[in-house]
Amino acid sequence: MTRVQKIEQEIEELRPKELAELRRWFAEYDNARWDEQIEADAQAGRLDALATEALDAYRRGETREL
C-alpha cells in the first residue's frame, strides 16, 4: 500500500467534524504553498512576459473592467 493509499484510508475513517477540520487545514496549507510558488515565480521573472502582455493589451484598449 502506498503512502497516499494509507492517507486515503485514514481520511475515509474520519468523523464529519474531523473531516471538516482537515478540509480547513488543507485549504490553508495548499493556499500557502500556492502563494509561495507564485512569489518564487515572480522573483525569478517567470511572470514578466505575462505582465508585459497584460499591460500591452491594457494600453491598446483591449481590456474591460471586471
JOGIRA-V641594 format. One record per helix or strand of 2 or more residues. SS is the DSSP state (h for helix, s for strand). FROM is the first residue (numbers start at 1). LEN is the number of residues. If there is no record, write none. Layout:
# JOGIRA-V641594
((SS/FROM/LEN) (SS/FROM/LEN))
This chain:
# JOGIRA-V641594
((h/3/10) (h/16/28) (h/48/12))
